[in-house]
Amino acid sequence: MARPPAGLCDSCIHQRIVRNTRGSSFSLCERSRTDPAYPRYPRLPVTGCRGHEPRPQR
């Protein structure tokens, strides 16, 4: 099953998808490791984030 869109997080270099043993996936904000102002698992979809940094185009 596909995960729901995460909004801005889906295009951010700080996003990491975390999967559990039951098959669920979660959008983890890596910025939360160094800055407590960012939630580890933000409420989705994220529509605004001052720390958003677009991933480079491939």
N, C-alpha and C positions, 0 to 999 in steps of 0.2 A: 504494500500500500504506500502511495506517495505521501510525503509529509506536506502539511499546509504551508503556503508561502510565509516567509518570515519578514517580509517587507524590506526595509533598508538593509537589514542584516545579511540578506542573500547576496548583496553586492559589496559587502564590507570585508576588508582584509582581517578584521579582528574576530570574525565568526568562525567557529569550529562546530561541526555537527557531531554530537555525542550520541551513541546508540547504546541501549541497554540490552540485557540478555533476553528480554521479552519482545524485542523487535521495535520498540518505540525509539524515536529520535528527537533530540532536543537541540536548540540553537544556543550555544554557549558563547558569551562575549568574553574574549581573552583580555580585553581592557580591564575587566573586573579584578584581574590578578594584581594589578599595580595601582588601580584607582578605585577606591570604595564607592565613588559616586555612580559607577556603572553597575547595574544588576548583573549577577552571574548568568541568570536565565531570564532575559527580559520578556515582558508580556508581548505576545505577537498578535497581529503584525506591527512591527515598529514603523511608525510613519515620520518620526523626527528624532535625530540623535546628534548632539553637538560633536561627538567623537567619531562620527562616520567617516571612514576613509575608503574610497572606492578601490576595488581590486583592479590591478592592471588588466587591460584587455589582452586576450591570448591571440 
